[in-house]
Amino acid sequence: MAEEIMNTKEVAKYLGIHEKQVYALIKAKRIPSTRVTGKWVFPKKLIDEWIETNARGGMTEARQKGRKIEGAILAAGSNDPVLDFLQTDLRRSFPGIYLFSTNIGSVEGLKALNLGYTDIAWCHLYDPRTKEYNTPYLPRYVPGIKPVVVNLFHRELGFTIPRGNPLEIRGFKDLVKKGVRFINRQKGSGTRLLIDQQLKESNVPPEKIKGYETELNTHFEVGLSILNGTANVGITSIAASKLLGLDFIPITRERFDMVLDQKTFFGKNVQSFIELLHSREFREKVQGVGGYDLKESGRVIYSEN
């Protein structure tokens, strides 16, 4: 894929749709594109802006529809396979409550929360100055609400690699080794923030890493890229690595929280969701994966007076 310009095949892969759907979008004039020497091309910057605009529009539409559903909870932000467990268990334990979640990264999740597009922001942003998660970022990204931070879990984040670790990946300095093809996370995600911090601390220039510019939005997408050979190393949660049968080298244990407005926190739907965090069924399921710590799960970490 070119760094700034994509063709129809490349943009279809980037959007996760069939190439015929791209042509349908062009015909309907719903996607930014231009014709050069008889071929359609797509500036990546404009495609990214188009994705963000459509995501915001979808969140607004979902918000409007959500008001019509008494048990709707809207969530946006970071990503973890355990959130899928929560979504399934919530429907089973509380059939009248619906959790709608979108993966847009921790920073964008907080921005969406501040704008009123979502009820909950999933977040795991580490601040190296204070050595604290999430709370240092609240004044910057959610100044318009009174935030409450509730812990979901602590998890291991690390290198996900093919079985047997054929390239002998041990740390970030190994990402510049011959034959290594890295797969990155999108800007604004907590994982991407960690990656860039670790590269800086390890004095590894990002431009020397093959694949650094290739970005994906979820842990499973990164794991699947390694499973199918598109890449041979990426950063994921331990759950994504284990569920796909890949090897895992831990880097750090981090705190994964949900951030919400005080008004939302005291609502019946959210309280039911927090109740689920304490359920035996959910805890046994997560502990079966390994690499997760639920000792603070459901605890209020921060609440603005």
C-alpha positions in Angstrom: 0.0 0.0 0.0 1.3 3.5 -0.9 1.9 5.7 2.0 -0.5 8.5 0.9 -2.5 7.2 -2.1 -4.5 4.0 -2.4 -6.0 2.3 -5.4 -9.5 0.5 -5.3 -8.0 -2.8 -4.2 -6.0 -1.2 -1.4 -8.8 1.0 -0.1 -11.2 -2.0 -0.1 -8.7 -3.9 2.1 -8.2 -0.8 4.3 -12.0 -0.5 4.8 -12.5 -4.2 5.2 -15.1 -4.4 2.3 -15.3 -6.0 -1.2 -13.8 -4.0 -4.1 -17.3 -4.0 -5.7 -18.6 -2.1 -2.7 -15.9 0.6 -3.3 -17.1 1.1 -6.8 -20.7 1.4 -5.5 -19.6 4.1 -3.1 -17.8 5.9 -5.9 -20.9 5.8 -8.1 -23.0 7.1 -5.2 -20.4 9.8 -4.6 -20.1 8.8 -0.9 -16.4 8.3 -0.7 -13.6 10.8 -1.4 -11.8 9.8 -4.7 -10.4 11.1 -7.9 -9.6 9.7 -11.3 -6.0 9.7 -12.5 -5.0 8.3 -16.0 -8.3 6.4 -16.0 -8.0 4.8 -12.6 -9.6 5.7 -9.3 -7.3 6.7 -6.5 -8.0 7.6 -2.8 -5.8 10.0 -0.7 -5.4 8.1 2.6 -5.7 11.4 4.6 -9.1 12.1 3.1 -10.2 8.5 3.6 -9.2 8.7 7.3 -11.2 11.9 7.7 -14.2 10.3 5.9 -14.1 7.3 8.3 -14.0 9.6 11.3 -16.9 11.7 10.0 -19.0 8.7 9.3 -18.1 7.2 12.7 -19.3 10.3 14.4 -22.5 10.4 12.3 -23.1 6.7 13.2 -22.6 7.4 16.9 -25.0 10.3 16.7 -27.6 8.2 15.0 -27.1 5.4 17.5 -27.4 7.9 20.3 -30.8 9.1 18.9 -32.0 5.5 18.5 -30.6 4.6 21.9 -32.9 7.2 23.5 -35.8 5.1 22.2 -34.4 1.9 23.8 -34.8 2.1 27.6 -31.9 -0.4 28.2 -29.4 1.0 25.7 -25.8 1.7 26.8 -23.4 3.2 24.2 -19.7 2.6 24.6 -16.7 3.7 22.6 -12.9 3.7 22.9 -10.3 1.0 23.4 -10.6 -2.7 22.6 -10.2 -6.0 24.4 -11.6 -9.5 23.8 -12.9 -9.5 27.4 -15.4 -6.7 26.4 -17.0 -9.3 24.2 -17.4 -11.6 27.2 -19.1 -8.7 29.1 -21.4 -7.9 26.2 -22.5 -11.6 26.0 -23.0 -12.0 29.7 -24.9 -8.7 30.0 -27.5 -9.9 27.5 -27.8 -13.2 29.4 -28.0 -11.7 32.9 -30.0 -8.6 32.0 -32.0 -9.3 28.8 -33.5 -5.8 28.8 -30.1 -4.0 28.5 -28.3 -3.6 25.2 -24.6 -2.6 25.1 -23.5 -1.1 21.8 -19.7 -0.7 21.5 -17.4 0.7 18.8 -13.6 0.5 18.6 -12.1 4.0 18.0 -9.2 4.1 20.5 -8.9 5.5 24.0 -8.4 9.1 23.0 -11.3 9.2 20.5 -13.5 7.4 23.1 -12.9 10.2 25.6 -13.6 12.8 23.0 -16.8 11.1 22.1 -17.8 11.0 25.7 -17.1 14.7 26.1 -19.3 15.5 23.1 -22.1 13.4 24.4 -21.9 10.8 21.6 -21.4 7.9 24.0 -22.3 6.9 27.6 -19.0 5.1 28.4 -15.4 5.4 27.2 -13.1 2.4 27.4 -9.7 3.7 28.3 -6.1 2.6 29.1 -3.9 5.7 28.6 -0.7 5.7 30.6 0.9 8.9 31.7 4.7 8.4 32.1 5.1 11.6 34.1 2.6 10.7 36.9 2.9 6.9 36.3 -0.9 6.8 36.4 -3.6 5.6 34.0 -6.4 7.6 32.5 -7.0 10.2 35.2 -4.2 12.6 34.0 -5.9 12.8 30.6 -9.4 13.7 31.9 -8.9 17.5 32.1 -7.7 17.5 28.5 -10.3 15.3 26.9 -13.4 15.4 29.0 -13.6 19.0 30.4 -17.3 19.2 29.7 -18.4 16.5 32.2 -17.9 15.4 35.8 -16.1 12.1 35.2 -16.2 8.9 37.1 -13.5 6.2 36.4 -14.4 2.6 37.2 -11.8 -0.2 36.8 -12.7 -3.1 34.5 -9.5 -5.2 34.9 -5.8 -5.1 34.8 -4.3 -7.0 31.9 -1.0 -8.0 30.4 0.0 -6.4 27.1 2.9 -7.7 25.1 4.4 -8.9 21.9 2.3 -11.4 20.0 4.4 -13.6 17.7 4.2 -16.9 15.8 4.6 -20.1 17.7 8.2 -20.8 18.6 9.3 -17.2 18.2 11.3 -17.9 15.1 12.8 -14.4 14.9 13.7 -14.4 18.6 11.9 -11.2 19.5 12.7 -10.2 23.0 12.2 -6.4 23.1 11.6 -3.3 21.0 15.1 -3.1 19.7 14.5 -6.4 17.9 11.8 -4.7 15.7 14.5 -3.4 13.4 16.0 -6.9 12.8 16.1 -8.3 9.3 13.0 -10.2 8.4 10.8 -8.6 11.1 7.4 -7.3 9.8 5.6 -5.3 12.5 1.9 -4.4 12.6 1.0 -1.2 14.4 -2.1 0.1 16.2 -4.0 3.3 15.2 -3.0 6.7 16.5 -4.9 7.7 19.6 -5.2 4.1 21.0 -3.7 3.4 24.3 -1.6 0.6 22.8 -0.1 3.0 20.2 0.8 5.4 22.9 2.6 2.6 24.8 4.4 1.5 21.6 5.7 5.0 20.8 6.7 5.6 24.5 8.6 2.3 24.5 10.3 3.0 21.2 11.5 6.4 22.4 12.8 4.9 25.7 14.6 2.2 23.7 16.1 4.7 21.2 14.5 2.9 18.3 13.6 5.1 15.3 10.1 4.2 14.1 11.1 4.8 10.5 13.5 1.9 10.7 10.7 -0.6 11.6 9.2 -2.3 8.6 5.4 -2.1 9.0 5.3 0.7 11.5 3.0 2.8 9.2 0.5 -0.1 8.9 -2.2 0.5 11.5 -5.1 -1.8 12.7 -7.9 -1.0 15.2 -8.2 -4.1 17.3 -6.1 -6.7 19.1 -7.8 -9.5 17.2 -6.9 -7.8 13.8 -3.3 -7.6 14.9 -3.3 -11.2 16.0 -5.0 -12.4 12.8 -2.4 -10.5 10.7 0.3 -12.5 12.5 -1.6 -15.7 12.2 -2.0 -15.3 8.4 1.6 -14.2 7.9 1.0 -10.6 6.9 3.1 -9.6 9.9 5.2 -11.5 12.4 5.1 -9.3 15.4 2.6 -6.9 17.0 1.4 -5.7 20.4 -1.9 -7.2 21.8 -3.5 -8.2 25.0 -2.7 -11.7 26.3 -6.3 -12.7 25.5 -6.0 -12.1 21.8 -2.7 -14.0 21.7 -4.0 -17.0 23.6 -7.3 -17.3 21.8 -5.5 -17.3 18.5 -2.9 -19.9 19.6 0.0 -17.5 19.2 3.0 -17.0 21.5 3.1 -14.0 23.9 6.0 -12.1 25.5 4.7 -9.7 28.2 5.7 -6.1 28.2 3.6 -4.5 30.9 0.6 -4.9 33.1 -1.8 -2.1 32.6 -5.1 -0.8 34.1 -8.1 -0.8 31.8 -11.0 1.4 32.9 -14.3 2.8 31.8 -14.9 6.5 32.1 -18.4 8.0 32.3 -20.3 11.0 33.5 -21.6 11.0 37.1 -25.2 11.3 35.8 -24.7 8.1 33.7 -22.9 6.3 36.5 -25.9 6.4 38.8 -28.3 5.1 36.1 -29.9 1.7 36.4 -28.3 0.3 33.3 -24.7 1.2 34.3 -25.2 -0.1 37.8 -26.4 -3.4 36.3 -23.3 -3.5 34.2 -21.1 -2.9 37.2 -22.9 -5.6 39.1 -22.0 -8.0 36.3 -18.3 -7.3 36.9 -18.6 -8.9 40.3 -20.4 -12.0 39.0 -18.8 -15.4 39.4 -19.6 -16.5 35.9 -17.8 -13.5 34.4 -14.8 -13.7 36.7 -14.3 -17.4 36.1 -14.5 -16.9 32.3 -11.8 -14.2 32.4 -9.6 -16.0 34.8 -9.7 -19.0 32.5 -8.0 -16.9 29.8 -5.1 -16.0 32.2 -3.1 -12.8 32.4 -6.0 -10.7 33.8 -6.3 -9.4 37.3 -9.9 -8.6 38.5 -9.0 -7.5 42.1 -10.2 -3.9 41.4 -12.9 -4.8 38.9 -16.0 -2.6 39.5 -14.2 -0.3 41.9 -14.5 3.5 41.5 -10.9 4.7 40.9 -11.8 8.4 40.6 -14.8 10.6 40.9 -14.9 14.4 40.5 -16.5 16.3 43.4 
